[in-house]
Amino acid sequence: MREQRMGVEEYLRPTKLCDCNHPKIRAKAKEIIEGAETPREASVRIFYWVRDEIRFGLYFSHTKASTILQRRIGECVNKTNLHVALLRASGIPARLRYVRCKKEVLKNIISGFIYNRIDSEASHFWCECLLAGGWISCESMIDEPLYKGMLQISPTISARIPTIDWDGRTDLVVSRAWITEDLGSLSSIDEAHEVLVLKNEGMVPPLLQRLSWPIFYLSARQGDKVRRQRN
């Protein structure tokens, strides 16, 4: 297997974008897992912290984990990068899963203006961690307030995403219903970014990238609108 050839240390080390050795990343990881008695318990605590404390919203894909920790918002690759960094800072091997998804996974949670201008499929990532000798998926993309709002505005969501909770023992892939291709694992966001650059693709088309901050604002505003629906 690829991870055996590379060695577990590959999934623990810092990179330029996955800066798990950053003092703020290390301090936050220590705070989150304080009192955890096993790697599984620590992993579950980190999952829930990333899921709910980092709101889903479009942001620059080539962003350091420490920046996302500060900004408290990010799209799938940003949340995954921070998720991986916090796990690595806690001594738990972690990596990214790379797939292609139908854009419908983003319907209603980003603005219609953006949704109608992105490709029908997009690259998508989530975190995998190594526990008890096996890799387990723990996708933390959708925060709980957003999920509850999605359930209110789209009754079919519960069938497609039956849960966003994770027990540290079984795979959680909230985007499963929209996946069109599984492209395997990547060691870090840096490797993911290289792949996206080579393929000349990303979540947001080049034309819209020139309008980054307005795009991010529209995305965040739509997400917050959905979150307000949960009550």
Buried (B, 14 or more C-beta within 10 A) or exposed (E): EEBEEEEEEBBBBBBEBBBBBBEBBBEBBEEBBEEBEEBBEBBBBBBBBBBBBBBBBBBBBBBBBBBBBEBEBBBBBBBBBBBBBBBBBBEBBBBBBBBBBBBEBBBBBBBEEBBEEBEEBBBBBBBBBBBEEEBBBBBBBBBBBBBBBBBEEBEEBEEBBEEBEBEBEEBBBBBBBBBEEEEEBBBBBBBBBEBBEEEEBBBBEEEBEEEEEEBBBBBBEBBBBBBEBBE
